[in-house]
Amino acid sequence: MELFDNHTKLVKDDLSKSIIPKSKLSIAAFCFSIYAYEELKKELNSIDELRFLFTSPTFVEENFPKEKREFYIPKLSRERSVYGNEFEIKLRNQLTQKAIAKECAEWIRKKVTFKSNITEGAALGLISITSKNESSVYMPIKSFSTADLGISKGNDLIWAVTKFDSPFSQQYLQMFDQVWKSSKLAKDVTDEVIEKITSVYQENPPELIYFMTLNNIFKEFLDDISDDNIANEATGFKGSKIWNKMYDFQKDAALAVINKLETYNGSIGIHIKSHKEKRYERWVY
């Protein structure tokens, strides 16, 4: 057994020695960062395979009752962490993100399978290395990021990672395998992770970025839309002459106003009177 405080003894340094060619890795953590891959790139490119398990639902739809599920922002934060979390801002500012993301995506396609916990239960975070007839486990691990590797400063005052060798390491690996092999507990999200990382270095048209931004802002509200808060067509307003003279974008706006009136008893908006004069008129219902 060996202890790492990530100050005088770093997890990253020991992983560099322990990961040898043809090793098999199993990692359970709440997020994955391309910068952690960059720090261990040489070693990770030499392994046979990596199985990565997100310990909380990530890149999957949460089907729990809304009052029981996690807040939506933390889930988005876990997914966005693939291209750097809050502790890796300095690394993101080095403007090497695109190159690292491209290299990481290619490595994932060859070596990695991602799965996500799809239950409300918690999963233990760990890094397991199996090579030849030896195995070792590092735990507890929160995230596969430069912070947990000891390279970036996290927000923990005291945090120690313990390394266990056989036979204790085998017992932890068996628990990992039980979750990994169960379709009721974990779901494959490899394609979703690759798509997320690929989006970092792909050249996208401005329209796509605009729609993605709107989707990320309003997705939670769109998920909650039901027949109860959609304008009631039984009133016959869609058969009126005014409705049929509207353009599609005007109809969408009208439905949005009706929905706000029924939900909040009011609606505020801005109407452009003149593009050239840049005069605007605010209207309130």
N, C-alpha and C positions, 0 to 999 in steps of 0.2 A: 504494500500500500504506500502511496506517495501523495503528498499534498502540494497544491499549486495555489499561491495567493495572487497571481497575476501582477505582482509588483517586483518581487525579487526572483520569483520562478514563474515563467509564463507557460500557459497551456500550449501556445503555438510552438515554442521551442521543442517541447517534448513530442508533440505530434510530428514535427519535422523529422525526428529521429525514429519514431515508431512506425510511420507509414512507409512501407517499403514496396518495391514493385510487386504486383500481383496481389496486393492486399485487398481485402473486402471490408468496406466500411458500412456501418449502420448508424444513422444520426436521427435523434428525436429532438426537435426544438420548435419554438413557436414561430421562428422566421429564418429565412436564408438570405444571405447577402453576397453579391458578386465580389465584394471586397475581401470577404473571408476566403473565397476561392482564389483571388489574386495573391493573397499572402502565402497560400499553400499550393500554388499552381503546379510547381515542379513535382511535388509529391502526388497530388491528386491526378495529374495526367498519367501517372504510372500505375494506378490501381486497376483492379479488374472491374469493380463495380461499387456504386454507392447507392444505398437505400436511404431515402430521406423521408421522415414522417413529421408532418406538421402536428404539433401537440394540441392545437385548437383548430376548429374548422376554418380552413383557409383555401381560397379558390373554389369553394363549394357554396351552395345555397344553404342557409341556415333555416331548417324547417321547424325550429322550436317555437312555441308560443312567444309572442313579442315580449310579454312581461318577463319571460325567463331567459331570453337570448341576450347575448352580449350587446353592448352599444355598437352601432355600426361603424363608427370611426376607428376603434381599435382593430377591427377586422380589415378595414382598408389599409390601416397602418402596417399590418403584418404582410399584406400583399405588396405594398409599395416598398417594403424593406428589401426586396430582392435587388433593387438598385441603390441601396444605401439607407440606413436608418438615421435617427437623430444624432447618434454618436459618431457618424461618419461624414458629417458635413464638410470637414476639411478635405477629406478624400474626394468628395464630389466636386469640390471647388478646384481640384487639380485638372479638371476638364479631360480626364482619361476615361470617363465613364463609358463612352461608346465603344472604344477599343476593348475594354475589359468585358463589357456585356457581350460583344460579338464572340470573343474567345470563349467565354463561359457558356454561351448557348451551344456552341459547337461541341464542347466537352460534355455537356448534359446529354445531348443527342446520342453520344457514344457510350456514356458510362453510367448515367444516373436515372433512377426511377423515383418520382415523388408521389407520396400518398398523403392524404389529410385525414385526421381524426374527424369523424362525422357524428360524434356523439356529444352529449353534454358533459361527459366525464373528462377528468384531467389525465394527462399522460406524462410520464416521467421523462425529463430531458436528459439525454446522454449521447456520448460518442463512443462507438464500439469499433475496434480494429481487430480483424482476424487475419493472420498471416501464417502460412504453413500450419504448424500444430500449436501455435500460441495465440492468445487473445488477451485484450485489455479493454477496460471500460473507464471513461472519464465521466464523472457526474458530481453534482447536478449541473446540467447545461441549460441555460435559458434560450439562447439564440446562437445560430451559427453565424456570428458576426465578428468583426475585429475587436469589439468590446469583450466578448467572452473568450476570445483567444488571448487577451491581455495586451493587445496592441493599441487600441483606443481606450480612452478613459470612459467608463460607464458611470452610472449614478449610484453604485453600491459602495457603502462605507467599508463593509467587510464582506468579502465573498471568496470562498475557497472551493476549489475543485479537487476531488479526490480521484486518484487512479487506482483501479483494482485489477489485479491479474487473475489468471485461472486459479482455482475453480470458480471464484465469486463472479468473475466477468461472464462466465457461461450462463449463470443463472439470470443475470440481467438481460443477456442476449435472447434467452428463451422467452422472457416476458415481452420483449420487443417483437419477436417472431409471432407470438400469439395475436397481437394487434395487427401486424402487417399482413398476415395471411387471412384475416377475417373480413369478408365483404360487408359484414354488418357494422364493423368498427372503423374501417378505413376505405377510402376511395382514391383511385389513381387520378392525379392532377398534373401529370408530367407535361401534357400538351399545354395546359393553362399557364404553367410556370414558364415554359419556353416562349409562349406568345407574349407574356409580360416582359421578359428580358429582351426579346427580339424588338419590341416596340421602342426600346431605348435607342437603338442604333438605326432603325429604319427611317427613311425619309418619308414623312407623311404630308399629304396636302393640308393646307390650313383648315379646310372644311371638316376633315376628320378629327383634327385636334379640337375644333369647336364643339362638335357633337359629343366627343368623348368627355370633354369638360362638363357639358350639360348633363350627360348621363351620370357622371360621378357625383355631381351636386344634387341631382333630383332622384337618383335611383331608388333611395329608400322610400320616398313619397310615392313614386310610381308603383312600387311593390305593394303599397297599402291601398291602392285604388280598388274599389269594389262597386257593385251596382248601387250601393247606398249613397255614394257621393258622385255619381255620374248624372249629368243632366237627364231628367226624365223625358224621354221622347214621346211618351203617351199624351203629353200636353198638345202635341201637334205642331210645335214650332218649326219642325223641319219640313213641313208642308206649306209653309207660308211663302208669299211672293218675295218678301224681303230676304228670307233665308236662301232661296234659290237664285237670287241675284248676287249673292256674296261669292267672293273668291275663296279658295280653300283655306288660305291663311287667315282670312277674316272669320270663317266658320270656327277654326281652331281657337281664335281669340275670344269669340263669343261664348264658346263652350267653357273656356277657362273662367270668364267673368261669371257665368251662371253658376259654375261650381263654387267659386269664392263666395258669391252671394248666399248660396244655400248652406255653405259650411261655416263662413265667418260673419255673415250678415253685412258684408261690405266688400268693396274692391277699389283699389287705387291703381291708376295707370297713367301713362304719358302718351299723348297723341301728337304726332309730328304734323304741323300745319304747313310748313314750308321748308323744303330741303335747302334752297338757296339762301334764304334769310336766316335759317337755323332758328326759327321761332317754334316754340313748343307750347302745348296747352295741356295742363293737368286736369284730369277729370276724376271725380270721386262719386261712388254710388253708395 
